[in-house]
Amino acid sequence: MDTGIKASISIWHLGFCDWDYTPTYRGFDTFYGYYNGMEDYYTHTRQGGYDFKDNKLTSWEENGTYSTFLFGDRAVKVIEEEAARSGPFFLYLPLQSVHSPLQVPDEYLDYYPEGSNQVLLGMVTAMDDVVGKVVEALHSTGQDDNTIIIFTSDNGSPNTGRNAPLKGYKGSLWEGGTRVPGLIYSPLLESTPREYNGLLHVTDWHNTLLAIAGSDALTDGDGFSQWDALRTGQAPSPRDSFIYNLDVDFDEPSGAIRVGNYKFFLGANTQDPKDWLSDLEEDPNETTNLVQERPDIAAELKELLLAQLASLVPHDTPPNDNAGNSDNWGGIWEPGWCTAH
């Protein structure tokens, strides 16, 4: 089945020491963006090295242009080209906004009063403008009636921001760091507008997208297709549990698991009780620890979480390799200094 062109635009951040780790060797037909994270929005540099690729080639003409606008323009170009081709396509557009460093064109500062959030709010508005242009491109090319737009975040705000009323921040396993909003727009959805409150984990997007595309290549991994539940609003979520994380880098394992309404957080505190149990249906803000009130549920979920240690694959964290330093590659970030395995 022809699932069409697959384009990746903006940040990669999934490794690039060998070409085999880069987007066009990992399933995408085209790539336009940068390999690292947290680079300058205008100079497209990270730690002094330039990082901007058009497919495999370093592209310098983007230097000085705000990245959010660049990625939006390229997305519109892909949409227009695919309209002329009259085929299906998949566009992955993880915009750099609103990740640090906080930078935005001056005209967007004028929308908001001076203060600690002025730049961030301007970045959100710039991102909103670009998303609007992408949606308008779908409309003007007549593709919006058969397209599904998914807009979501990857994590909660860091500890310099606010995730209230949820507890915690990016990097933690509390809901404020891991539970994010999202929206889906398409004329293909039934009975809209509506909310979807079923459990959905990031690993579900892979099979969900394959199901949307009509592919028969669904995998037996950790993810479920959520398409029937999302499309109709009638089917229940195929998921009733997931693991937030499981870490063995410390003296004692730490991690979290959710089963139904209950979430068990192993090693949540440094003092007794070290573990935390929440009923997220009744207490989504995780204010009350139920470990001592419901020791039976805490013990059951702890056993389920620790059972995953048997199948845990140790992470591969090689030592720092100065061979990849941009100074060794003419001032650019470039693959070619390791062997994929």
LUMBA-650627 format. One record per residue (C-alpha): x, y, z; residue number from 1; chain; residue in one letter. Coordinates in steps of 0.02 Angstrom, whole numbers, plus 50000, padded with zeros to 5 digits. Example, Ala and Ser with C-alpha at 12.3 -4.5 7.8 and 13.67 -1.06 7.14 Angstrom:
X, Y, Z, i, ch, aa
50615, 49775, 50390, 1, A, a
50684, 49947, 50357, 2, A, s
//
This chain:
X, Y, Z, i, ch, aa
50000, 50000, 50000, 1, A, m
50064, 50173, 49955, 2, A, d
50077, 50274, 50116, 3, A, t
50159, 50416, 50021, 4, A, g
50305, 50529, 50058, 5, A, i
50365, 50544, 50237, 6, A, k
50441, 50713, 50282, 7, A, a
50529, 50762, 50443, 8, A, s
50545, 50949, 50476, 9, A, i
50628, 51036, 50625, 10, A, s
50718, 50949, 50769, 11, A, i
50784, 50770, 50759, 12, A, w
50874, 50744, 50926, 13, A, h
50884, 50555, 50906, 14, A, l
51069, 50536, 50871, 15, A, g
51177, 50573, 50720, 16, A, f
51353, 50506, 50749, 17, A, c
51326, 50385, 50603, 18, A, d
51223, 50424, 50448, 19, A, w
51119, 50268, 50488, 20, A, d
51050, 50361, 50638, 21, A, y
50988, 50511, 50539, 22, A, t
50811, 50542, 50474, 23, A, p
50828, 50489, 50292, 24, A, t
50905, 50324, 50349, 25, A, y
50770, 50297, 50479, 26, A, r
50614, 50295, 50370, 27, A, g
50594, 50475, 50313, 28, A, f
50609, 50525, 50130, 29, A, d
50658, 50705, 50167, 30, A, t
50730, 50803, 50313, 31, A, f
50743, 50989, 50345, 32, A, y
50805, 51043, 50516, 33, A, g
50937, 51011, 50646, 34, A, y
51010, 50860, 50735, 35, A, y
51045, 50929, 50910, 36, A, n
50932, 51011, 51037, 37, A, g
50922, 51186, 51114, 38, A, m
51004, 51276, 50970, 39, A, e
50992, 51462, 50932, 40, A, d
50832, 51505, 50837, 41, A, y
50924, 51625, 50721, 42, A, y
51105, 51569, 50703, 43, A, t
51058, 51383, 50712, 44, A, h
51212, 51347, 50817, 45, A, t
51240, 51239, 50970, 46, A, r
51399, 51260, 51072, 47, A, q
51477, 51357, 50929, 48, A, g
51440, 51230, 50793, 49, A, g
51318, 51261, 50650, 50, A, y
51178, 51134, 50637, 51, A, d
51053, 51148, 50494, 52, A, f
51025, 51015, 50362, 53, A, k
50923, 51007, 50202, 54, A, d
50919, 50818, 50185, 55, A, n
51102, 50770, 50207, 56, A, k
51179, 50936, 50157, 57, A, l
51223, 51077, 50275, 58, A, t
51120, 51228, 50221, 59, A, s
51187, 51402, 50260, 60, A, w
51055, 51512, 50182, 61, A, e
50942, 51490, 50335, 62, A, e
51071, 51575, 50447, 63, A, n
50988, 51729, 50523, 64, A, g
50806, 51676, 50494, 65, A, t
50694, 51628, 50639, 66, A, y
50679, 51438, 50638, 67, A, s
50492, 51429, 50672, 68, A, t
50460, 51526, 50511, 69, A, f
50582, 51418, 50413, 70, A, l
50499, 51257, 50468, 71, A, f
50326, 51325, 50433, 72, A, g
50375, 51379, 50257, 73, A, d
50450, 51209, 50219, 74, A, r
50294, 51121, 50284, 75, A, a
50186, 51228, 50169, 76, A, v
50301, 51184, 50024, 77, A, k
50285, 50997, 50059, 78, A, v
50095, 51013, 50069, 79, A, i
50086, 51106, 49903, 80, A, e
50202, 50981, 49817, 81, A, e
50102, 50834, 49881, 82, A, e
49940, 50915, 49821, 83, A, a
50013, 50919, 49646, 84, A, a
50064, 50737, 49663, 85, A, r
49890, 50689, 49725, 86, A, s
49958, 50556, 49842, 87, A, g
49956, 50525, 50029, 88, A, p
50090, 50597, 50141, 89, A, f
50150, 50600, 50322, 90, A, f
50221, 50762, 50389, 91, A, l
50314, 50761, 50556, 92, A, y
50332, 50941, 50616, 93, A, l
50399, 50951, 50795, 94, A, p
50422, 51140, 50796, 95, A, l
50568, 51208, 50896, 96, A, q
50448, 51328, 50984, 97, A, s
50428, 51345, 51130, 98, A, v
50585, 51258, 51190, 99, A, h
50731, 51355, 51263, 100, A, s
50824, 51462, 51220, 101, A, p
50682, 51587, 51230, 102, A, l
50693, 51695, 51073, 103, A, q
50562, 51780, 50964, 104, A, v
50554, 51921, 50834, 105, A, p
50524, 52091, 50913, 106, A, d
50354, 52114, 50833, 107, A, e
50287, 51971, 50938, 108, A, y
50344, 52055, 51098, 109, A, l
50227, 52200, 51061, 110, A, d
50076, 52089, 51091, 111, A, y
50115, 52069, 51276, 112, A, y
50166, 52179, 51424, 113, A, p
50344, 52173, 51486, 114, A, e
50375, 52037, 51612, 115, A, g
50453, 51867, 51641, 116, A, s
50336, 51780, 51518, 117, A, n
50337, 51909, 51378, 118, A, q
50458, 51815, 51265, 119, A, v
50376, 51646, 51297, 120, A, l
50203, 51714, 51257, 121, A, l
50271, 51792, 51098, 122, A, g
50345, 51624, 51049, 123, A, m
50177, 51540, 51073, 124, A, v
50095, 51669, 50961, 125, A, t
50229, 51648, 50826, 126, A, a
50203, 51460, 50833, 127, A, m
50016, 51485, 50822, 128, A, d
50038, 51591, 50665, 129, A, d
50143, 51456, 50583, 130, A, v
50020, 51319, 50628, 131, A, v
49885, 51428, 50551, 132, A, g
49983, 51440, 50389, 133, A, k
50003, 51251, 50384, 134, A, v
49817, 51225, 50408, 135, A, v
49777, 51357, 50277, 136, A, e
49894, 51269, 50154, 137, A, a
49794, 51109, 50177, 138, A, l
49633, 51206, 50149, 139, A, h
49692, 51303, 49997, 140, A, s
49756, 51144, 49912, 141, A, t
49594, 51051, 49947, 142, A, g
49676, 50921, 50059, 143, A, q
49600, 50967, 50225, 144, A, d
49446, 50857, 50202, 145, A, d
49554, 50700, 50201, 146, A, n
49692, 50751, 50323, 147, A, t
49712, 50718, 50509, 148, A, i
49804, 50850, 50611, 149, A, i
49877, 50796, 50778, 150, A, i
49947, 50932, 50892, 151, A, f
50023, 50881, 51058, 152, A, t
50168, 50912, 51176, 153, A, s
50310, 50797, 51227, 154, A, d
50321, 50841, 51413, 155, A, n
50268, 50964, 51545, 156, A, g
50353, 51130, 51579, 157, A, s
50525, 51129, 51663, 158, A, p
50540, 51188, 51842, 159, A, n
50551, 51370, 51786, 160, A, t
50371, 51360, 51724, 161, A, g
50204, 51308, 51794, 162, A, r
50105, 51148, 51765, 163, A, n
49972, 51192, 51894, 164, A, a
49862, 51117, 51952, 165, A, p
49964, 50962, 51911, 166, A, l
50112, 50919, 52022, 167, A, k
50292, 50912, 51961, 168, A, g
50387, 50968, 51807, 169, A, y
50485, 50905, 51657, 170, A, k
50606, 50769, 51707, 171, A, g
50498, 50706, 51850, 172, A, s
50371, 50565, 51848, 173, A, l
50233, 50668, 51927, 174, A, w
50085, 50709, 51814, 175, A, e
50147, 50887, 51786, 176, A, g
50300, 50819, 51697, 177, A, g
50218, 50678, 51600, 178, A, t
50035, 50718, 51567, 179, A, r
50011, 50837, 51421, 180, A, v
49864, 50905, 51321, 181, A, p
49836, 50868, 51139, 182, A, g
49708, 50895, 51003, 183, A, l
49658, 50808, 50844, 184, A, i
49566, 50894, 50702, 185, A, y
49491, 50811, 50549, 186, A, s
49325, 50801, 50457, 187, A, p
49352, 50613, 50470, 188, A, l
49316, 50618, 50657, 189, A, l
49139, 50579, 50713, 190, A, e
49032, 50675, 50837, 191, A, s
49145, 50825, 50862, 192, A, t
49189, 50928, 50959, 193, A, p
49219, 50816, 51108, 194, A, r
49347, 50765, 51237, 195, A, e
49439, 50599, 51243, 196, A, y
49479, 50541, 51419, 197, A, n
49545, 50367, 51379, 198, A, g
49722, 50318, 51425, 199, A, l
49843, 50356, 51283, 200, A, l
50032, 50331, 51295, 201, A, h
50163, 50403, 51179, 202, A, v
50203, 50227, 51116, 203, A, t
50026, 50216, 51048, 204, A, d
50055, 50348, 50914, 205, A, w
50154, 50229, 50802, 206, A, h
50016, 50100, 50780, 207, A, n
49882, 50235, 50781, 208, A, t
49964, 50325, 50635, 209, A, l
49987, 50161, 50541, 210, A, l
49802, 50123, 50565, 211, A, a
49755, 50297, 50504, 212, A, i
49859, 50267, 50347, 213, A, a
49774, 50100, 50319, 214, A, g
49937, 50006, 50337, 215, A, s
49941, 49823, 50386, 216, A, d
50113, 49842, 50464, 217, A, a
50052, 49865, 50642, 218, A, l
50179, 49802, 50768, 219, A, t
50166, 49695, 50924, 220, A, d
50270, 49815, 51028, 221, A, g
50216, 49920, 51176, 222, A, d
50091, 50027, 51081, 223, A, g
49908, 50005, 51035, 224, A, f
49810, 50082, 50893, 225, A, s
49694, 50211, 50970, 226, A, q
49615, 50258, 50803, 227, A, w
49444, 50177, 50829, 228, A, d
49425, 50259, 50999, 229, A, a
49484, 50429, 50937, 230, A, l
49385, 50424, 50775, 231, A, r
49217, 50372, 50843, 232, A, t
49217, 50431, 51022, 233, A, g
49122, 50272, 51063, 234, A, q
49253, 50135, 51075, 235, A, a
49349, 50124, 51240, 236, A, p
49536, 50148, 51248, 237, A, s
49626, 49983, 51212, 238, A, p
49746, 50028, 51352, 239, A, r
49716, 50009, 51539, 240, A, d
49894, 50028, 51602, 241, A, s
50067, 50092, 51559, 242, A, f
50239, 50117, 51635, 243, A, i
50302, 50295, 51654, 244, A, y
50482, 50244, 51678, 245, A, n
50593, 50117, 51765, 246, A, l
50768, 50168, 51814, 247, A, d
50906, 50063, 51893, 248, A, v
51044, 50194, 51893, 249, A, d
51029, 50226, 52079, 250, A, f
51054, 50122, 52237, 251, A, d
50872, 50068, 52227, 252, A, e
50759, 50055, 52073, 253, A, p
50641, 50199, 52040, 254, A, s
50495, 50218, 51922, 255, A, g
50307, 50232, 51906, 256, A, a
50164, 50129, 51837, 257, A, i
49979, 50164, 51809, 258, A, r
49844, 50031, 51810, 259, A, v
49666, 50094, 51791, 260, A, g
49646, 50246, 51901, 261, A, n
49792, 50204, 52015, 262, A, y
49970, 50265, 51995, 263, A, k
50113, 50192, 52096, 264, A, f
50274, 50295, 52106, 265, A, f
50422, 50192, 52168, 266, A, l
50552, 50299, 52257, 267, A, g
50450, 50459, 52249, 268, A, a
50521, 50524, 52413, 269, A, n
50689, 50521, 52500, 270, A, t
50605, 50493, 52669, 271, A, q
50477, 50363, 52725, 272, A, d
50358, 50324, 52652, 273, A, p
50471, 50326, 52499, 274, A, k
50336, 50262, 52382, 275, A, d
50179, 50353, 52328, 276, A, w
50007, 50291, 52276, 277, A, l
49876, 50404, 52197, 278, A, s
49700, 50381, 52134, 279, A, d
49711, 50494, 51981, 280, A, l
49524, 50490, 51954, 281, A, e
49491, 50566, 52125, 282, A, e
49657, 50656, 52148, 283, A, d
49735, 50703, 51979, 284, A, p
49848, 50830, 52066, 285, A, n
49930, 50693, 52172, 286, A, e
49905, 50782, 52338, 287, A, t
49867, 50629, 52446, 288, A, t
49979, 50476, 52467, 289, A, n
49873, 50318, 52483, 290, A, l
50017, 50197, 52516, 291, A, v
49969, 50170, 52697, 292, A, q
49781, 50178, 52666, 293, A, e
49784, 50052, 52522, 294, A, r
49938, 49943, 52551, 295, A, p
49859, 49802, 52450, 296, A, d
49851, 49906, 52290, 297, A, i
50023, 49980, 52322, 298, A, a
50099, 49806, 52341, 299, A, a
50012, 49741, 52185, 300, A, e
50070, 49885, 52075, 301, A, l
50246, 49879, 52148, 302, A, k
50257, 49695, 52104, 303, A, e
50198, 49730, 51926, 304, A, l
50325, 49870, 51906, 305, A, l
50472, 49772, 51974, 306, A, l
50426, 49622, 51866, 307, A, a
50477, 49729, 51717, 308, A, q
50657, 49727, 51778, 309, A, l
50672, 49552, 51703, 310, A, a
50646, 49621, 51527, 311, A, s
50733, 49788, 51552, 312, A, l
50864, 49822, 51419, 313, A, v
51011, 49918, 51494, 314, A, p
51032, 50086, 51413, 315, A, h
51185, 50112, 51305, 316, A, d
51277, 50267, 51364, 317, A, t
51450, 50270, 51287, 318, A, p
51581, 50389, 51356, 319, A, p
51595, 50562, 51281, 320, A, n
51685, 50559, 51115, 321, A, d
51773, 50719, 51064, 322, A, n
51780, 50654, 50885, 323, A, a
51605, 50723, 50861, 324, A, g
51650, 50899, 50916, 325, A, n
51599, 51024, 50782, 326, A, s
51776, 51098, 50788, 327, A, d
51836, 50936, 50707, 328, A, n
51712, 50955, 50564, 329, A, w
51742, 51131, 50504, 330, A, g
51627, 51211, 50631, 331, A, g
51472, 51108, 50589, 332, A, i
51385, 50963, 50674, 333, A, w
51406, 50816, 50558, 334, A, e
51384, 50625, 50560, 335, A, p
51527, 50507, 50525, 336, A, g
51620, 50486, 50688, 337, A, w
51548, 50322, 50751, 338, A, c
51487, 50155, 50682, 339, A, t
51303, 50113, 50698, 340, A, a
51262, 49952, 50790, 341, A, h
//
